[in-house]
Amino acid sequence: MTVTVLPIYETDFRPEASLAKVMNERLRKLAEELQNEHLRALTMAGEPADDVVVYLSYNPKYTVRWRIVNDVPAQVDEYVSMKCAKMGFIKWKTVVVNIFKGNE
């Protein structure tokens, strides 16, 4: 299984330039650590063609949040959730509203 952790630097808020630089560097290091150390065991799981993609970002309170952006088995989701919780990350909650208009 291929594991990819991507830091997302765009946020819902705009920190000062100097703070943004420090935050972005920290986020990059955390993404690298999560991918190369904490989720390394997943590289031996599943089929070689399988993959898991995790986004990391900051919320407005400067807490690191995470989310898996592709379809993965429940056990992979649970494993990533456990590892992210141990690192102090919170689950990235998104508001998705799907409006389906029938044959109007």
N, CA, C and O atoms as CSV, one atom per row, in Angstrom:
chain,resi,resn,atom,element,x,y,z
A,1,MET,N,N,0.855,-1.171,0.000
A,1,MET,CA,C,0.000,0.000,0.000
A,1,MET,C,C,0.902,1.236,0.000
A,1,MET,O,O,1.910,1.290,0.704
A,2,THR,N,N,0.523,2.199,-0.788
A,2,THR,CA,C,1.253,3.463,-0.829
A,2,THR,C,C,0.615,4.433,0.154
A,2,THR,O,O,-0.601,4.626,0.137
A,3,VAL,N,N,1.423,5.043,1.008
A,3,VAL,CA,C,0.943,6.007,2.002
A,3,VAL,C,C,1.454,7.389,1.611
A,3,VAL,O,O,2.656,7.588,1.433
A,4,THR,N,N,0.533,8.342,1.479
A,4,THR,CA,C,0.896,9.718,1.149
A,4,THR,C,C,0.227,10.650,2.149
A,4,THR,O,O,-0.989,10.602,2.333
A,5,VAL,N,N,1.018,11.494,2.790
A,5,VAL,CA,C,0.487,12.499,3.714
A,5,VAL,C,C,0.864,13.863,3.153
A,5,VAL,O,O,2.045,14.172,2.987
A,6,LEU,N,N,-0.143,14.675,2.862
A,6,LEU,CA,C,0.090,15.978,2.247
A,6,LEU,C,C,-0.272,17.108,3.198
A,6,LEU,O,O,-1.385,17.142,3.722
A,7,PRO,N,N,0.653,18.032,3.426
A,7,PRO,CA,C,0.305,19.220,4.216
A,7,PRO,C,C,-0.466,20.196,3.334
A,7,PRO,O,O,-0.045,20.496,2.217
A,8,ILE,N,N,-1.577,20.682,3.830
A,8,ILE,CA,C,-2.389,21.663,3.109
A,8,ILE,C,C,-2.148,23.010,3.776
A,8,ILE,O,O,-2.571,23.241,4.909
A,9,TYR,N,N,-1.463,23.894,3.060
A,9,TYR,CA,C,-1.053,25.164,3.650
A,9,TYR,C,C,-2.149,26.223,3.614
A,9,TYR,O,O,-2.127,27.158,4.415
A,10,GLU,N,N,-3.097,26.092,2.705
A,10,GLU,CA,C,-4.199,27.049,2.637
A,10,GLU,C,C,-5.171,26.761,3.778
A,10,GLU,O,O,-5.588,25.619,3.970
A,11,THR,N,N,-5.525,27.782,4.523
A,11,THR,CA,C,-6.432,27.614,5.656
A,11,THR,C,C,-7.613,28.560,5.525
A,11,THR,O,O,-7.672,29.384,4.612
A,12,ASP,N,N,-8.549,28.427,6.451
A,12,ASP,CA,C,-9.730,29.285,6.476
A,12,ASP,C,C,-9.404,30.664,7.034
A,12,ASP,O,O,-10.262,31.546,7.048
A,13,PHE,N,N,-8.186,30.853,7.487
A,13,PHE,CA,C,-7.777,32.102,8.125
A,13,PHE,C,C,-6.406,32.494,7.588
A,13,PHE,O,O,-5.723,31.669,6.981
A,14,ARG,N,N,-6.001,33.729,7.801
A,14,ARG,CA,C,-4.718,34.236,7.308
A,14,ARG,C,C,-3.833,34.668,8.475
A,14,ARG,O,O,-4.032,35.749,9.029
A,15,PRO,N,N,-2.856,33.838,8.856
A,15,PRO,CA,C,-1.938,34.258,9.919
A,15,PRO,C,C,-0.923,35.266,9.375
A,15,PRO,O,O,-0.765,35.404,8.162
A,16,GLU,N,N,-0.244,35.960,10.270
A,16,GLU,CA,C,0.832,36.876,9.885
A,16,GLU,C,C,1.865,36.110,9.063
A,16,GLU,O,O,1.993,34.894,9.208
A,17,ALA,N,N,2.595,36.802,8.209
A,17,ALA,CA,C,3.555,36.151,7.312
A,17,ALA,C,C,4.611,35.351,8.068
A,17,ALA,O,O,4.919,34.220,7.692
A,18,SER,N,N,5.166,35.929,9.130
A,18,SER,CA,C,6.205,35.212,9.877
A,18,SER,C,C,5.635,33.984,10.588
A,18,SER,O,O,6.286,32.941,10.649
A,19,LEU,N,N,4.426,34.109,11.122
A,19,LEU,CA,C,3.779,32.973,11.776
A,19,LEU,C,C,3.427,31.902,10.747
A,19,LEU,O,O,3.578,30.709,11.011
A,20,ALA,N,N,2.963,32.323,9.586
A,20,ALA,CA,C,2.604,31.373,8.533
A,20,ALA,C,C,3.812,30.544,8.115
A,20,ALA,O,O,3.685,29.346,7.862
A,21,LYS,N,N,4.976,31.170,8.040
A,21,LYS,CA,C,6.194,30.451,7.661
A,21,LYS,C,C,6.521,29.364,8.681
A,21,LYS,O,O,6.839,28.236,8.305
A,22,VAL,N,N,6.446,29.695,9.962
A,22,VAL,CA,C,6.717,28.724,11.028
A,22,VAL,C,C,5.668,27.612,11.014
A,22,VAL,O,O,6.005,26.435,11.143
A,23,MET,N,N,4.400,27.984,10.857
A,23,MET,CA,C,3.319,27.000,10.841
A,23,MET,C,C,3.474,26.037,9.660
A,23,MET,O,O,3.295,24.828,9.813
A,24,ASN,N,N,3.806,26.574,8.491
A,24,ASN,CA,C,3.955,25.733,7.303
A,24,ASN,C,C,5.116,24.755,7.448
A,24,ASN,O,O,5.006,23.596,7.049
A,25,GLU,N,N,6.223,25.216,8.014
A,25,GLU,CA,C,7.369,24.334,8.222
A,25,GLU,C,C,7.021,23.238,9.231
A,25,GLU,O,O,7.397,22.081,9.044
A,26,ARG,N,N,6.313,23.595,10.289
A,26,ARG,CA,C,5.894,22.604,11.289
A,26,ARG,C,C,4.956,21.581,10.660
A,26,ARG,O,O,5.086,20.381,10.905
A,27,LEU,N,N,4.014,22.051,9.851
A,27,LEU,CA,C,3.060,21.154,9.206
A,27,LEU,C,C,3.781,20.200,8.251
A,27,LEU,O,O,3.444,19.018,8.184
A,28,ARG,N,N,4.761,20.706,7.521
A,28,ARG,CA,C,5.543,19.869,6.605
A,28,ARG,C,C,6.270,18.762,7.375
A,28,ARG,O,O,6.275,17.605,6.955
A,29,LYS,N,N,6.880,19.126,8.500
A,29,LYS,CA,C,7.605,18.144,9.313
A,29,LYS,C,C,6.661,17.109,9.918
A,29,LYS,O,O,6.989,15.923,9.973
A,30,LEU,N,N,5.490,17.557,10.373
A,30,LEU,CA,C,4.515,16.620,10.942
A,30,LEU,C,C,4.002,15.649,9.884
A,30,LEU,O,O,3.828,14.462,10.162
A,31,ALA,N,N,3.760,16.149,8.672
A,31,ALA,CA,C,3.300,15.282,7.583
A,31,ALA,C,C,4.360,14.241,7.249
A,31,ALA,O,O,4.046,13.069,7.040
A,32,GLU,N,N,5.602,14.670,7.202
A,32,GLU,CA,C,6.711,13.755,6.922
A,32,GLU,C,C,6.841,12.700,8.026
A,32,GLU,O,O,7.032,11.518,7.741
A,33,GLU,N,N,6.736,13.132,9.279
A,33,GLU,CA,C,6.826,12.202,10.408
A,33,GLU,C,C,5.683,11.193,10.389
A,33,GLU,O,O,5.901,9.998,10.590
A,34,LEU,N,N,4.468,11.674,10.148
A,34,LEU,CA,C,3.309,10.782,10.112
A,34,LEU,C,C,3.475,9.740,9.013
A,34,LEU,O,O,3.225,8.555,9.235
A,35,GLN,N,N,3.893,10.173,7.840
A,35,GLN,CA,C,4.036,9.258,6.710
A,35,GLN,C,C,5.178,8.269,6.909
A,35,GLN,O,O,4.995,7.068,6.706
A,36,ASN,N,N,6.340,8.750,7.298
A,36,ASN,CA,C,7.539,7.908,7.328
A,36,ASN,C,C,7.722,7.093,8.602
A,36,ASN,O,O,8.424,6.081,8.592
A,37,GLU,N,N,7.103,7.518,9.691
A,37,GLU,CA,C,7.280,6.798,10.954
A,37,GLU,C,C,5.995,6.129,11.430
A,37,GLU,O,O,5.957,4.913,11.616
A,38,HIS,N,N,4.960,6.910,11.624
A,38,HIS,CA,C,3.749,6.399,12.268
A,38,HIS,C,C,2.886,5.526,11.359
A,38,HIS,O,O,2.240,4.592,11.833
A,39,LEU,N,N,2.868,5.819,10.060
A,39,LEU,CA,C,2.031,5.037,9.144
A,39,LEU,C,C,2.849,4.073,8.291
A,39,LEU,O,O,2.332,3.507,7.328
A,40,ARG,N,N,4.106,3.885,8.634
A,40,ARG,CA,C,4.989,3.008,7.860
A,40,ARG,C,C,4.451,1.582,7.792
A,40,ARG,O,O,4.623,0.909,6.776
A,41,ALA,N,N,3.805,1.113,8.851
A,41,ALA,CA,C,3.280,-0.258,8.875
A,41,ALA,C,C,2.245,-0.490,7.777
A,41,ALA,O,O,2.063,-1.622,7.330
A,42,LEU,N,N,1.571,0.564,7.341
A,42,LEU,CA,C,0.561,0.412,6.287
A,42,LEU,C,C,1.186,0.071,4.939
A,42,LEU,O,O,0.505,-0.468,4.067
A,43,THR,N,N,2.459,0.375,4.755
A,43,THR,CA,C,3.095,0.073,3.467
A,43,THR,C,C,3.163,-1.429,3.217
A,43,THR,O,O,3.284,-1.866,2.073
A,44,MET,N,N,3.085,-2.217,4.283
A,44,MET,CA,C,3.102,-3.675,4.148
A,44,MET,C,C,1.694,-4.262,4.076
A,44,MET,O,O,1.537,-5.465,3.865
A,45,ALA,N,N,0.674,-3.431,4.249
A,45,ALA,CA,C,-0.712,-3.909,4.265
A,45,ALA,C,C,-1.328,-3.803,2.873
A,45,ALA,O,O,-0.902,-2.992,2.051
A,46,GLY,N,N,-2.313,-4.615,2.629
A,46,GLY,CA,C,-3.076,-4.537,1.392
A,46,GLY,C,C,-2.261,-4.875,0.158
A,46,GLY,O,O,-1.163,-5.424,0.242
A,47,GLU,N,N,-2.820,-4.538,-0.971
A,47,GLU,CA,C,-2.176,-4.777,-2.260
A,47,GLU,C,C,-1.204,-3.641,-2.571
A,47,GLU,O,O,-1.401,-2.517,-2.108
A,48,PRO,N,N,-0.164,-3.919,-3.345
A,48,PRO,CA,C,0.776,-2.851,-3.706
A,48,PRO,C,C,0.109,-1.692,-4.458
A,48,PRO,O,O,0.586,-0.559,-4.391
A,49,ALA,N,N,-0.976,-1.963,-5.164
A,49,ALA,CA,C,-1.662,-0.914,-5.919
A,49,ALA,C,C,-2.585,-0.062,-5.045
A,49,ALA,O,O,-3.034,0.998,-5.483
A,50,ASP,N,N,-2.877,-0.503,-3.821
A,50,ASP,CA,C,-3.739,0.257,-2.914
A,50,ASP,C,C,-3.002,1.490,-2.412
A,50,ASP,O,O,-1.772,1.523,-2.361
A,51,ASP,N,N,-3.773,2.496,-2.046
A,51,ASP,CA,C,-3.138,3.681,-1.473
A,51,ASP,C,C,-4.056,4.356,-0.473
A,51,ASP,O,O,-5.272,4.170,-0.484
A,52,VAL,N,N,-3.437,5.147,0.392
A,52,VAL,CA,C,-4.167,5.975,1.345
A,52,VAL,C,C,-3.545,7.368,1.270
A,52,VAL,O,O,-2.325,7.524,1.326
A,53,VAL,N,N,-4.405,8.370,1.142
A,53,VAL,CA,C,-3.958,9.756,1.064
A,53,VAL,C,C,-4.565,10.511,2.239
A,53,VAL,O,O,-5.782,10.525,2.422
A,54,VAL,N,N,-3.698,11.139,3.035
A,54,VAL,CA,C,-4.121,11.873,4.224
A,54,VAL,C,C,-3.737,13.335,4.048
A,54,VAL,O,O,-2.602,13.648,3.690
A,55,TYR,N,N,-4.691,14.230,4.302
A,55,TYR,CA,C,-4.405,15.667,4.300
A,55,TYR,C,C,-4.223,16.131,5.737
A,55,TYR,O,O,-4.953,15.705,6.631
A,56,LEU,N,N,-3.250,17.002,5.957
A,56,LEU,CA,C,-3.054,17.673,7.242
A,56,LEU,C,C,-3.187,19.165,7.020
A,56,LEU,O,O,-2.713,19.697,6.016
A,57,SER,N,N,-3.832,19.840,7.954
A,57,SER,CA,C,-3.985,21.285,7.878
A,57,SER,C,C,-4.183,21.819,9.293
A,57,SER,O,O,-4.203,21.059,10.261
A,58,TYR,N,N,-4.328,23.131,9.394
A,58,TYR,CA,C,-4.632,23.761,10.675
A,58,TYR,C,C,-6.088,24.189,10.694
A,58,TYR,O,O,-6.652,24.561,9.665
A,59,ASN,N,N,-6.694,24.131,11.881
A,59,ASN,CA,C,-8.010,24.736,12.039
A,59,ASN,C,C,-7.802,26.165,12.555
A,59,ASN,O,O,-6.665,26.535,12.849
A,60,PRO,N,N,-8.851,26.975,12.676
A,60,PRO,CA,C,-8.674,28.367,13.129
A,60,PRO,C,C,-8.070,28.516,14.524
A,60,PRO,O,O,-7.607,29.601,14.878
A,61,LYS,N,N,-8.065,27.450,15.318
A,61,LYS,CA,C,-7.462,27.513,16.657
A,61,LYS,C,C,-6.034,26.970,16.642
A,61,LYS,O,O,-5.472,26.669,17.695
A,62,TYR,N,N,-5.449,26.845,15.456
A,62,TYR,CA,C,-4.066,26.392,15.258
A,62,TYR,C,C,-3.821,24.952,15.689
A,62,TYR,O,O,-2.691,24.584,16.010
A,63,THR,N,N,-4.857,24.148,15.698
A,63,THR,CA,C,-4.720,22.724,15.987
A,63,THR,C,C,-4.585,21.986,14.661
A,63,THR,O,O,-5.260,22.320,13.688
A,64,VAL,N,N,-3.716,20.989,14.625
A,64,VAL,CA,C,-3.548,20.213,13.397
A,64,VAL,C,C,-4.743,19.278,13.246
A,64,VAL,O,O,-5.136,18.593,14.190
A,65,ARG,N,N,-5.305,19.262,12.058
A,65,ARG,CA,C,-6.433,18.382,11.760
A,65,ARG,C,C,-6.055,17.489,10.579
A,65,ARG,O,O,-5.164,17.819,9.797
A,66,TRP,N,N,-6.737,16.370,10.465
A,66,TRP,CA,C,-6.421,15.399,9.418
A,66,TRP,C,C,-7.690,14.851,8.806
A,66,TRP,O,O,-8.764,14.890,9.407
A,67,ARG,N,N,-7.541,14.335,7.582
A,67,ARG,CA,C,-8.641,13.593,6.967
A,67,ARG,C,C,-8.093,12.719,5.848
A,67,ARG,O,O,-7.132,13.080,5.168
A,68,ILE,N,N,-8.710,11.589,5.676
A,68,ILE,CA,C,-8.382,10.686,4.576
A,68,ILE,C,C,-9.246,11.113,3.398
A,68,ILE,O,O,-10.454,11.297,3.545
A,69,VAL,N,N,-8.633,11.272,2.232
A,69,VAL,CA,C,-9.366,11.823,1.096
A,69,VAL,C,C,-9.699,10.798,0.017
A,69,VAL,O,O,-10.230,11.158,-1.034
A,70,ASN,N,N,-9.395,9.537,0.261
A,70,ASN,CA,C,-9.796,8.510,-0.694
A,70,ASN,C,C,-10.474,7.361,0.052
A,70,ASN,O,O,-10.445,7.297,1.281
A,71,ASP,N,N,-11.073,6.472,-0.702
A,71,ASP,CA,C,-11.770,5.335,-0.097
A,71,ASP,C,C,-10.757,4.295,0.365
A,71,ASP,O,O,-9.923,3.829,-0.410
A,72,VAL,N,N,-10.848,3.947,1.632
A,72,VAL,CA,C,-9.964,2.929,2.210
A,72,VAL,C,C,-10.805,1.991,3.068
A,72,VAL,O,O,-11.898,2.360,3.497
A,73,PRO,N,N,-10.308,0.783,3.321
A,73,PRO,CA,C,-11.030,-0.130,4.216
A,73,PRO,C,C,-11.148,0.457,5.624
A,73,PRO,O,O,-10.350,1.305,6.024
A,74,ALA,N,N,-12.140,-0.003,6.356
A,74,ALA,CA,C,-12.401,0.509,7.708
A,74,ALA,C,C,-11.201,0.331,8.627
A,74,ALA,O,O,-10.914,1.210,9.440
A,75,GLN,N,N,-10.492,-0.796,8.513
A,75,GLN,CA,C,-9.350,-1.017,9.401
A,75,GLN,C,C,-8.215,-0.031,9.124
A,75,GLN,O,O,-7.491,0.341,10.048
A,76,VAL,N,N,-8.047,0.396,7.883
A,76,VAL,CA,C,-7.034,1.410,7.561
A,76,VAL,C,C,-7.458,2.746,8.149
A,76,VAL,O,O,-6.637,3.464,8.721
A,77,ASP,N,N,-8.740,3.083,8.010
A,77,ASP,CA,C,-9.264,4.325,8.581
A,77,ASP,C,C,-9.055,4.346,10.093
A,77,ASP,O,O,-8.631,5.358,10.651
A,78,GLU,N,N,-9.350,3.235,10.749
A,78,GLU,CA,C,-9.183,3.147,12.206
A,78,GLU,C,C,-7.716,3.272,12.613
A,78,GLU,O,O,-7.401,3.917,13.612
A,79,TYR,N,N,-6.827,2.663,11.848
A,79,TYR,CA,C,-5.394,2.723,12.155
A,79,TYR,C,C,-4.875,4.157,12.028
A,79,TYR,O,O,-4.155,4.642,12.901
A,80,VAL,N,N,-5.241,4.827,10.942
A,80,VAL,CA,C,-4.824,6.220,10.744
A,80,VAL,C,C,-5.406,7.094,11.845
A,80,VAL,O,O,-4.718,7.967,12.375
A,81,SER,N,N,-6.663,6.866,12.192
A,81,SER,CA,C,-7.312,7.628,13.255
A,81,SER,C,C,-6.578,7.470,14.577
A,81,SER,O,O,-6.367,8.449,15.292
A,82,MET,N,N,-6.187,6.242,14.906
A,82,MET,CA,C,-5.475,5.978,16.150
A,82,MET,C,C,-4.122,6.691,16.164
A,82,MET,O,O,-3.763,7.322,17.158
A,83,LYS,N,N,-3.378,6.592,15.071
A,83,LYS,CA,C,-2.052,7.213,15.003
A,83,LYS,C,C,-2.149,8.736,15.060
A,83,LYS,O,O,-1.339,9.383,15.723
A,84,CYS,N,N,-3.123,9.306,14.379
A,84,CYS,CA,C,-3.297,10.762,14.397
A,84,CYS,C,C,-3.716,11.244,15.783
A,84,CYS,O,O,-3.264,12.294,16.238
A,85,ALA,N,N,-4.573,10.485,16.450
A,85,ALA,CA,C,-4.994,10.855,17.807
A,85,ALA,C,C,-3.807,10.832,18.760
A,85,ALA,O,O,-3.690,11.699,19.625
A,86,LYS,N,N,-2.923,9.845,18.610
A,86,LYS,CA,C,-1.737,9.772,19.465
A,86,LYS,C,C,-0.806,10.960,19.243
A,86,LYS,O,O,-0.078,11.364,20.150
A,87,MET,N,N,-0.834,11.517,18.032
A,87,MET,CA,C,0.003,12.688,17.735
A,87,MET,C,C,-0.684,13.988,18.147
A,87,MET,O,O,-0.098,15.065,18.037
A,88,GLY,N,N,-1.935,13.885,18.623
A,88,GLY,CA,C,-2.655,15.067,19.073
A,88,GLY,C,C,-3.435,15.779,17.989
A,88,GLY,O,O,-3.872,16.913,18.184
A,89,PHE,N,N,-3.619,15.129,16.843
A,89,PHE,CA,C,-4.374,15.723,15.745
A,89,PHE,C,C,-5.867,15.464,15.956
A,89,PHE,O,O,-6.254,14.492,16.606
A,90,ILE,N,N,-6.686,16.336,15.403
A,90,ILE,CA,C,-8.132,16.139,15.461
A,90,ILE,C,C,-8.643,15.791,14.069
A,90,ILE,O,O,-8.020,16.132,13.063
A,91,LYS,N,N,-9.781,15.111,14.022
A,91,LYS,CA,C,-10.379,14.742,12.737
A,91,LYS,C,C,-10.920,15.996,12.066
A,91,LYS,O,O,-11.557,16.829,12.710
A,92,TRP,N,N,-10.668,16.121,10.799
A,92,TRP,CA,C,-11.082,17.270,10.008
A,92,TRP,C,C,-12.542,17.077,9.644
A,92,TRP,O,O,-12.884,16.209,8.841
A,93,LYS,N,N,-13.387,17.882,10.232
A,93,LYS,CA,C,-14.818,17.784,9.974
A,93,LYS,C,C,-15.176,18.736,8.841
A,93,LYS,O,O,-14.830,19.917,8.867
A,94,THR,N,N,-15.865,18.206,7.863
A,94,THR,CA,C,-16.279,19.026,6.733
A,94,THR,C,C,-17.791,19.025,6.653
A,94,THR,O,O,-18.460,18.062,7.030
A,95,VAL,N,N,-18.294,20.102,6.164
A,95,VAL,CA,C,-19.729,20.213,5.951
A,95,VAL,C,C,-19.971,19.992,4.466
A,95,VAL,O,O,-19.551,20.788,3.627
A,96,VAL,N,N,-20.645,18.910,4.163
A,96,VAL,CA,C,-20.936,18.595,2.778
A,96,VAL,C,C,-22.443,18.588,2.618
A,96,VAL,O,O,-23.161,17.845,3.286
A,97,VAL,N,N,-22.888,19.416,1.735
A,97,VAL,CA,C,-24.313,19.483,1.469
A,97,VAL,C,C,-24.515,19.125,0.005
A,97,VAL,O,O,-24.054,19.833,-0.890
A,98,ASN,N,N,-25.194,18.041,-0.221
A,98,ASN,CA,C,-25.509,17.631,-1.586
A,98,ASN,C,C,-26.967,17.953,-1.848
A,98,ASN,O,O,-27.861,17.484,-1.145
A,99,ILE,N,N,-27.185,18.743,-2.850
A,99,ILE,CA,C,-28.547,19.090,-3.221
A,99,ILE,C,C,-28.823,18.448,-4.568
A,99,ILE,O,O,-28.212,18.791,-5.581
A,100,PHE,N,N,-29.741,17.524,-4.556
A,100,PHE,CA,C,-30.100,16.843,-5.780
A,100,PHE,C,C,-31.477,17.327,-6.207
A,100,PHE,O,O,-32.458,17.210,-5.472
A,101,LYS,N,N,-31.520,17.861,-7.392
A,101,LYS,CA,C,-32.803,18.301,-7.926
A,101,LYS,C,C,-33.255,17.247,-8.920
A,101,LYS,O,O,-32.541,16.895,-9.859
A,102,GLY,N,N,-34.432,16.769,-8.690
A,102,GLY,CA,C,-34.978,15.743,-9.569
A,102,GLY,C,C,-35.258,16.297,-10.954
A,102,GLY,O,O,-34.685,17.308,-11.361
A,103,ASN,N,N,-36.109,15.654,-11.644
A,103,ASN,CA,C,-36.479,16.094,-12.992
A,103,ASN,C,C,-37.447,17.251,-12.895
A,103,ASN,O,O,-38.660,17.084,-13.020
A,104,GLU,N,N,-36.898,18.411,-12.673
A,104,GLU,CA,C,-37.760,19.598,-12.545
A,104,GLU,C,C,-37.837,20.332,-13.851
A,104,GLU,O,O,-38.514,21.356,-13.945
